[in-house]
């Protein structure tokens, strides 16, 4: 039996994140005698959706192999949220324009990040971190004193639900389905995977490696911008620090969700399990009455342990 479980975990590492999330949910609801279980599940689905949106772009970047990571996601979320709210200006009629402006912001950030990587030959981890300071400074300058509420229709979408299921979670599932097709059924997605498996072989096979890398960093920033706009709608407005927690979370959901840290293998579905795991972990510690300081320490240690175990498992498999 243990051998079968181990084999299943080896074949489907993403499934472990769902198992961990379920066990944490059971532990939490058992402690509360089932009180508020539905609310916990709905809230977890909502916040997990934001993690997943940001995580999809990070997943494509990490899939391209070691050294590829986007550390500008938090600042992009902050800037895009501010841009979306300012352009929408509380008007339902301006929602499409505001979303387009937010996505345009993400595209610009992605182009800037790749320019640093390609033209200046700066390693991605340094380029995106350096770029994030510039993007964050722009967000501070642009969003200083910004206190604009989202349009009613946009806020209703971000906070609404159907039969108890958050609309934002339903929309994110649809995005995941599209990204799954992109990853496994398109030339772009297969090229990303091929580059992660062997960059030199990908070049010899005729893949335009530089263009694919460029498109991947643009995709990551664009999805971060979408996350920022939706998060601003959910939170009742944009704030300069609303993207801070997504620096670690966007990487954690990717690795814990089954994507190989060495590149060449990724899984979209696993992002949901990892995102639910991260949120429910914090919820469980809060429910158990763990203090703020110990809670942050325990959360960090558990996340680091999960990432380390996931990384070692997949590295060993490769």
C-alpha positions as CSV (number, residue, x, y, z in Angstrom):
1,X,0.0,0.0,0.0
2,X,2.8,2.4,0.9
3,X,4.6,1.6,-2.3
4,X,1.4,2.4,-4.3
5,X,1.0,5.7,-2.5
6,X,4.6,6.6,-3.1
7,X,4.3,5.8,-6.8
8,X,1.2,7.9,-7.0
9,X,2.9,10.8,-5.3
10,X,5.8,10.4,-7.7
11,X,3.5,10.5,-10.8
12,X,1.2,13.2,-9.5
13,X,3.1,15.5,-7.1
14,X,0.4,18.1,-7.5
15,X,-2.1,15.8,-5.7
16,X,-0.2,16.1,-2.5
17,X,-1.0,19.8,-2.2
18,X,-4.8,19.0,-2.4
19,X,-4.4,16.3,0.3
20,X,-2.5,18.7,2.6
21,X,-5.1,21.4,2.1
22,X,-7.9,18.9,2.8
23,X,-6.3,17.7,6.0
24,X,-5.8,21.2,7.3
25,X,-9.4,22.1,6.5
26,X,-10.6,19.0,8.4
27,X,-8.3,19.9,11.4
28,X,-9.7,23.5,11.4
29,X,-13.3,22.6,11.2
30,X,-13.0,19.8,13.7
31,X,-11.5,22.3,16.2
32,X,-14.5,24.6,15.6
33,X,-17.0,21.7,15.7
34,X,-18.0,22.5,12.1
35,X,-19.0,26.1,12.9
36,X,-18.2,28.4,10.0
37,X,-17.0,25.6,7.7
38,X,-18.8,26.9,4.7
39,X,-17.5,30.4,5.3
40,X,-13.9,29.1,5.7
41,X,-14.2,27.2,2.4
42,X,-15.6,30.2,0.5
43,X,-13.0,32.6,1.8
44,X,-10.2,30.1,1.1
45,X,-11.5,29.8,-2.5
46,X,-11.5,33.6,-2.9
47,X,-8.0,34.2,-1.7
48,X,-6.6,31.1,-3.3
49,X,-7.9,32.5,-6.6
50,X,-5.6,35.6,-6.3
51,X,-2.7,33.3,-5.5
52,X,-3.4,31.2,-8.5
53,X,-3.7,34.1,-11.0
54,X,-0.3,35.4,-9.9
55,X,1.1,31.9,-9.7
56,X,0.2,31.0,-13.3
57,X,2.6,33.6,-14.8
58,X,5.3,32.6,-12.3
59,X,4.8,29.0,-13.2
60,X,5.5,29.7,-16.9
61,X,8.6,31.6,-15.9
62,X,10.0,28.9,-13.6
63,X,9.2,26.2,-16.2
64,X,11.8,27.7,-18.4
65,X,14.5,26.4,-16.1
66,X,16.9,27.3,-13.3
67,X,17.5,31.0,-12.8
68,X,14.2,32.1,-14.3
69,X,11.9,33.8,-11.7
70,X,9.8,36.9,-11.7
71,X,10.3,39.0,-8.5
72,X,8.5,42.0,-9.8
73,X,5.0,40.5,-9.2
74,X,4.2,42.4,-6.0
75,X,5.1,45.8,-7.4
76,X,3.2,45.0,-10.6
77,X,0.1,44.1,-8.6
78,X,0.4,47.4,-6.7
79,X,0.9,49.6,-9.8
80,X,-1.8,47.9,-11.9
81,X,-4.3,48.1,-9.1
82,X,-3.7,51.8,-8.7
83,X,-3.9,52.3,-12.5
84,X,-7.1,50.3,-12.8
85,X,-8.9,52.2,-10.0
86,X,-7.8,55.6,-11.2
87,X,-8.9,55.0,-14.8
88,X,-12.2,53.4,-13.7
89,X,-12.8,56.4,-11.4
90,X,-15.7,54.5,-9.8
91,X,-17.7,54.4,-13.1
92,X,-19.1,51.1,-14.3
93,X,-18.8,52.3,-17.9
94,X,-15.0,52.6,-17.5
95,X,-14.5,49.1,-16.3
96,X,-13.3,47.7,-19.7
97,X,-11.0,50.7,-20.1
98,X,-9.6,50.3,-16.6
99,X,-8.9,46.6,-17.1
100,X,-7.2,47.4,-20.4
101,X,-5.1,50.0,-18.7
102,X,-4.1,47.6,-16.0
103,X,-3.2,44.8,-18.5
104,X,-1.3,47.4,-20.6
105,X,0.7,48.2,-17.4
106,X,1.6,44.6,-17.0
107,X,2.7,44.3,-20.6
108,X,4.9,47.4,-20.1
109,X,6.5,45.9,-17.0
110,X,7.1,42.6,-18.7
111,X,8.8,44.3,-21.6
112,X,10.9,46.3,-19.2
113,X,11.9,43.2,-17.2
114,X,13.0,41.4,-20.3
115,X,14.9,44.4,-21.6
116,X,17.0,44.3,-18.4
117,X,17.6,40.6,-18.8
118,X,18.4,40.5,-22.6
119,X,19.9,43.8,-23.5
120,X,21.9,44.3,-20.3
121,X,22.6,40.6,-19.7
122,X,21.4,40.8,-16.1
123,X,20.3,37.5,-14.5
124,X,16.5,37.3,-14.2
125,X,16.4,37.2,-10.4
126,X,18.4,40.4,-10.2
127,X,16.7,42.1,-13.2
128,X,13.2,41.5,-11.9
129,X,14.1,42.5,-8.4
130,X,15.8,45.7,-9.6
131,X,12.9,46.4,-11.9
132,X,10.5,45.9,-9.0
133,X,12.0,48.8,-7.1
134,X,11.4,51.1,-10.1
135,X,7.9,49.8,-10.6
136,X,7.1,50.2,-6.9
137,X,8.5,53.7,-7.0
138,X,6.2,54.5,-9.9
139,X,3.3,53.0,-8.0
140,X,4.1,55.2,-5.0
141,X,4.3,58.3,-7.1
142,X,1.2,57.5,-9.1
143,X,-0.9,56.2,-6.3
144,X,0.0,58.6,-3.5
145,X,-3.2,59.9,-1.9
146,X,-5.2,57.6,-4.2
147,X,-8.5,56.7,-2.4
148,X,-10.9,55.7,-5.2
149,X,-13.4,53.0,-4.7
150,X,-14.0,50.4,-7.4
151,X,-17.1,50.7,-9.6
152,X,-20.1,49.0,-8.0
153,X,-20.4,46.3,-10.8
154,X,-16.7,45.6,-10.5
155,X,-16.8,45.3,-6.7
156,X,-19.9,43.1,-6.9
157,X,-18.1,40.7,-9.3
158,X,-15.0,40.6,-7.1
159,X,-16.9,39.9,-3.9
160,X,-20.0,38.1,-5.3
161,X,-20.9,34.4,-5.4
162,X,-23.2,31.9,-7.0
163,X,-24.7,29.3,-4.7
164,X,-21.9,30.1,-2.2
165,X,-19.1,29.7,-4.8
166,X,-17.1,33.0,-5.3
167,X,-17.4,34.5,-8.7
168,X,-13.7,35.3,-8.7
169,X,-12.9,31.6,-8.1
170,X,-15.1,30.5,-11.0
171,X,-13.5,33.0,-13.3
172,X,-10.0,31.9,-12.2
173,X,-10.9,28.2,-12.9
174,X,-11.8,29.3,-16.5
175,X,-8.5,31.2,-16.7
176,X,-6.7,28.0,-15.6
177,X,-8.5,25.9,-18.2
178,X,-7.3,28.4,-20.9
179,X,-3.7,28.3,-19.5
180,X,-3.7,24.5,-19.4
181,X,-4.6,24.5,-23.1
182,X,-1.9,27.1,-23.8
183,X,0.7,25.1,-21.9
184,X,0.0,21.7,-23.4
185,X,-1.6,22.3,-26.8
186,X,0.1,25.4,-28.3
187,X,3.5,25.9,-29.8
188,X,4.2,28.6,-27.2
189,X,3.5,26.3,-24.2
190,X,5.4,23.4,-25.6
191,X,8.3,25.7,-26.4
192,X,8.4,26.9,-22.8
193,X,8.6,23.3,-21.6
194,X,11.2,22.4,-24.2
195,X,13.4,25.3,-23.1
196,X,13.2,24.2,-19.5
197,X,14.2,20.7,-20.4
198,X,17.2,21.6,-22.5
199,X,17.7,25.1,-23.8
200,X,20.5,24.1,-26.3
201,X,18.3,21.3,-27.8
202,X,15.4,23.8,-28.1
203,X,17.6,26.2,-30.1
204,X,18.8,23.4,-32.4
205,X,15.1,22.3,-32.9
206,X,14.4,25.8,-34.2
207,X,12.6,27.2,-31.2
208,X,13.0,31.0,-31.0
209,X,14.2,30.9,-27.4
210,X,14.7,34.6,-26.9
211,X,11.2,35.4,-28.2
212,X,9.6,32.7,-26.0
213,X,11.4,34.0,-22.9
214,X,10.3,37.5,-23.7
215,X,6.6,36.4,-24.1
216,X,6.8,34.4,-20.9
217,X,8.0,37.4,-18.8
218,X,5.3,39.6,-20.4
219,X,2.7,36.9,-19.6
220,X,3.8,36.8,-16.0
221,X,3.6,40.6,-15.6
222,X,0.2,40.7,-17.4
223,X,-1.4,38.1,-15.1
224,X,0.1,39.9,-12.1
225,X,-1.6,43.1,-13.3
226,X,-4.9,41.3,-13.7
227,X,-4.5,40.0,-10.1
228,X,-3.8,43.6,-9.0
229,X,-7.0,45.0,-10.7
230,X,-9.2,42.2,-9.2
231,X,-7.6,42.5,-5.8
232,X,-8.3,46.3,-5.8
233,X,-11.9,45.6,-6.7
234,X,-12.2,43.0,-3.9
235,X,-10.5,45.2,-1.3
236,X,-12.5,48.3,-2.0
237,X,-9.6,50.2,-3.6
238,X,-5.9,50.0,-4.3
239,X,-3.1,50.1,-1.7
240,X,0.6,50.3,-2.2
241,X,1.3,47.3,-0.1
242,X,-1.4,44.9,-1.3
243,X,1.1,42.9,-3.4
244,X,3.6,42.3,-0.7
245,X,2.5,38.8,0.3
246,X,2.6,37.6,-3.3
247,X,6.4,37.6,-3.5
248,X,6.7,34.3,-1.6
249,X,3.2,33.1,-2.3
250,X,3.6,33.2,-6.1
251,X,6.7,31.0,-5.9
252,X,5.4,28.7,-3.2
253,X,2.2,27.8,-5.0
254,X,4.2,27.0,-8.1
255,X,6.7,24.7,-6.4
256,X,4.3,23.1,-3.9
257,X,1.8,22.7,-6.7
258,X,4.0,20.3,-8.7
259,X,6.1,22.4,-11.0
260,X,9.7,21.3,-11.2
261,X,12.2,23.8,-9.8
262,X,14.7,22.6,-12.4
263,X,12.3,23.5,-15.2
264,X,10.7,21.5,-18.0
265,X,7.7,20.3,-16.1
266,X,4.7,22.2,-14.7
267,X,1.1,21.7,-13.6
268,X,-1.7,24.2,-13.6
269,X,-4.2,22.2,-11.4
270,X,-1.6,21.9,-8.6
271,X,-1.6,25.7,-8.2
272,X,-5.1,25.4,-6.7
273,X,-4.1,22.8,-4.2
274,X,-1.0,24.8,-3.1
275,X,-3.0,28.0,-2.9
276,X,-5.7,26.5,-0.7
277,X,-2.9,24.9,1.4
278,X,-1.2,28.3,2.0
279,X,-4.4,30.1,3.0
280,X,-5.9,27.3,5.1
281,X,-2.6,26.9,6.9
282,X,-2.8,30.5,8.1
283,X,-6.5,30.1,8.9
284,X,-5.8,27.0,11.0
285,X,-3.1,28.7,13.0
286,X,-5.4,31.7,13.7
287,X,-8.2,29.3,14.7
288,X,-5.9,27.5,17.1
289,X,-5.1,30.8,18.7
290,X,-1.4,30.9,17.8
291,X,0.0,34.4,18.4
292,X,1.0,36.7,15.5
293,X,4.8,36.3,16.0
294,X,4.8,32.5,16.4
295,X,2.2,32.2,13.6
296,X,4.4,34.0,11.1
297,X,7.4,31.9,12.2
298,X,5.5,28.6,11.9
299,X,3.9,29.6,8.6
300,X,7.4,30.5,7.1
301,X,9.0,27.3,8.4
302,X,6.2,25.1,7.0
303,X,6.2,26.8,3.6
304,X,10.0,26.5,3.4
305,X,9.8,22.8,4.4
306,X,7.1,22.2,1.8
307,X,9.1,23.9,-0.9
308,X,12.3,22.1,0.0
309,X,10.6,18.7,0.0
310,X,8.8,19.4,-3.3
311,X,12.0,20.7,-4.9
312,X,14.1,17.7,-3.7
313,X,11.4,15.3,-4.9
314,X,11.2,16.7,-8.4
315,X,15.0,17.3,-8.7
316,X,15.5,13.7,-7.7
317,X,13.0,12.6,-10.3
318,X,14.7,14.6,-13.1
